[in-house]
Amino acid sequence: MTDEIVPPTERQCELCGRTDRWDADTQNWVIAVEDGERQVGNKHCIHEWDINGRYNPIEGKPNVDADA
């Protein structure tokens, strides 16, 4: 039995709030648009994305808290 790896499709900077979504057509992260407004955050921020040890890329497996 092989597990399927599921990459994240959205990420948000923990420092400035910039939100990106994965664009499958361009195979690249793009800035998210919500209510007609681009979620750019701070253009000078060195982004700290919220994808960490709590993210589980294996489909069907429960998430494990990294702090446990």
Long-range contacts (C-beta under 8 A, 24 or more apart in sequence): 3-58, 3-59, 3-60, 3-61, 4-58, 4-59, 5-57, 5-58, 5-59, 6-57, 6-58, 6-59, 7-57, 8-51, 8-55, 8-57, 11-49, 11-50, 11-51, 12-49, 12-50, 13-41, 13-45, 13-47, 13-48, 13-49, 13-50, 14-48, 14-49, 14-50, 15-41, 15-42, 15-45, 15-46, 15-47, 15-48, 16-41, 16-42, 16-45, 16-47, 17-41, 18-42, 18-45, 18-47
